[in-house]
Amino acid sequence: MKMLHIVCGKRFEEEIVALFQKMEIKGYTVISGVGGRGVTGTVPSSDPSTNHDTNTLFMVALGYESTFLPQIVAGLKEIRAKHVQGNPDREIPLKVFLQPCEIII
């Protein structure tokens, strides 16, 4: 299996959920109010209902036979392109990581 991690600013959350719905991806985890530090700045972790500048972490476990990965990546690239339109070097709070994943329990 593989685990797709999507870390994004809260403002991207609805677009990503809409992408999952469009692709009929039913299994994923969402963690709101995630903080961190990176090229787009420092984001404090806090209650997402009071702070709209938080990050959101999506985790999607995909089996090796899954055909969703290229489609998800293409959809995420479209979201990114929309937000950097005209500024291709612009950093936005949307990062995607892929790691091996093994179910142990």
Contacts in CASP RR format, 6 or more apart in sequence:
PFRMAT RR
TARGET T0000
AUTHOR 0000-0000-0000
METHOD contacts of the structure
MODEL  1
MKMLHIVCGKRFEEEIVALFQKMEIKGYTVISGVGGRGVTGTVPSSDPST
NHDTNTLFMVALGYESTFLPQIVAGLKEIRAKHVQGNPDREIPLKVFLQP
CEIII
1 61 0 8 1.000
1 62 0 8 1.000
1 63 0 8 1.000
1 64 0 8 1.000
1 100 0 8 1.000
1 101 0 8 1.000
1 102 0 8 1.000
1 103 0 8 1.000
2 61 0 8 1.000
2 62 0 8 1.000
2 63 0 8 1.000
2 64 0 8 1.000
2 66 0 8 1.000
2 69 0 8 1.000
2 98 0 8 1.000
2 99 0 8 1.000
2 100 0 8 1.000
2 101 0 8 1.000
3 59 0 8 1.000
3 60 0 8 1.000
3 61 0 8 1.000
3 62 0 8 1.000
3 98 0 8 1.000
3 99 0 8 1.000
3 100 0 8 1.000
3 101 0 8 1.000
4 58 0 8 1.000
4 59 0 8 1.000
4 60 0 8 1.000
4 61 0 8 1.000
4 62 0 8 1.000
4 69 0 8 1.000
4 72 0 8 1.000
4 96 0 8 1.000
4 97 0 8 1.000
4 98 0 8 1.000
5 57 0 8 1.000
5 58 0 8 1.000
5 59 0 8 1.000
5 96 0 8 1.000
5 97 0 8 1.000
5 98 0 8 1.000
5 99 0 8 1.000
6 16 0 8 1.000
6 57 0 8 1.000
6 58 0 8 1.000
6 59 0 8 1.000
6 60 0 8 1.000
6 76 0 8 1.000
6 94 0 8 1.000
6 95 0 8 1.000
6 96 0 8 1.000
6 97 0 8 1.000
7 34 0 8 1.000
7 55 0 8 1.000
7 56 0 8 1.000
7 57 0 8 1.000
7 93 0 8 1.000
7 94 0 8 1.000
7 95 0 8 1.000
7 96 0 8 1.000
7 97 0 8 1.000
8 16 0 8 1.000
8 55 0 8 1.000
8 56 0 8 1.000
8 58 0 8 1.000
8 93 0 8 1.000
8 94 0 8 1.000
8 95 0 8 1.000
9 43 0 8 1.000
9 53 0 8 1.000
9 54 0 8 1.000
9 55 0 8 1.000
9 56 0 8 1.000
9 93 0 8 1.000
9 94 0 8 1.000
10 32 0 8 1.000
10 33 0 8 1.000
10 48 0 8 1.000
10 52 0 8 1.000
10 53 0 8 1.000
10 54 0 8 1.000
10 55 0 8 1.000
10 56 0 8 1.000
11 52 0 8 1.000
12 56 0 8 1.000
12 79 0 8 1.000
12 83 0 8 1.000
12 93 0 8 1.000
12 94 0 8 1.000
13 30 0 8 1.000
13 32 0 8 1.000
13 56 0 8 1.000
15 79 0 8 1.000
16 56 0 8 1.000
16 58 0 8 1.000
16 76 0 8 1.000
16 79 0 8 1.000
17 30 0 8 1.000
19 72 0 8 1.000
19 75 0 8 1.000
19 76 0 8 1.000
19 79 0 8 1.000
20 28 0 8 1.000
20 60 0 8 1.000
23 68 0 8 1.000
23 71 0 8 1.000
23 72 0 8 1.000
25 60 0 8 1.000
25 68 0 8 1.000
25 72 0 8 1.000
27 60 0 8 1.000
27 61 0 8 1.000
28 58 0 8 1.000
28 59 0 8 1.000
28 60 0 8 1.000
29 58 0 8 1.000
29 59 0 8 1.000
29 60 0 8 1.000
30 56 0 8 1.000
30 57 0 8 1.000
30 58 0 8 1.000
31 56 0 8 1.000
31 57 0 8 1.000
31 59 0 8 1.000
32 48 0 8 1.000
32 54 0 8 1.000
32 56 0 8 1.000
33 45 0 8 1.000
33 46 0 8 1.000
33 47 0 8 1.000
33 48 0 8 1.000
33 51 0 8 1.000
33 54 0 8 1.000
33 55 0 8 1.000
33 56 0 8 1.000
34 43 0 8 1.000
34 45 0 8 1.000
34 54 0 8 1.000
34 55 0 8 1.000
34 56 0 8 1.000
34 57 0 8 1.000
35 43 0 8 1.000
35 44 0 8 1.000
35 45 0 8 1.000
35 46 0 8 1.000
35 54 0 8 1.000
35 55 0 8 1.000
36 42 0 8 1.000
36 43 0 8 1.000
36 44 0 8 1.000
36 45 0 8 1.000
36 55 0 8 1.000
37 43 0 8 1.000
39 91 0 8 1.000
40 91 0 8 1.000
40 92 0 8 1.000
40 93 0 8 1.000
43 53 0 8 1.000
43 54 0 8 1.000
43 55 0 8 1.000
43 93 0 8 1.000
44 51 0 8 1.000
44 53 0 8 1.000
44 54 0 8 1.000
45 54 0 8 1.000
46 54 0 8 1.000
48 54 0 8 1.000
48 56 0 8 1.000
55 93 0 8 1.000
60 68 0 8 1.000
60 72 0 8 1.000
61 101 0 8 1.000
62 68 0 8 1.000
62 69 0 8 1.000
69 98 0 8 1.000
73 96 0 8 1.000
76 94 0 8 1.000
76 96 0 8 1.000
79 94 0 8 1.000
80 92 0 8 1.000
80 94 0 8 1.000
83 92 0 8 1.000
83 94 0 8 1.000
84 90 0 8 1.000
84 92 0 8 1.000
END
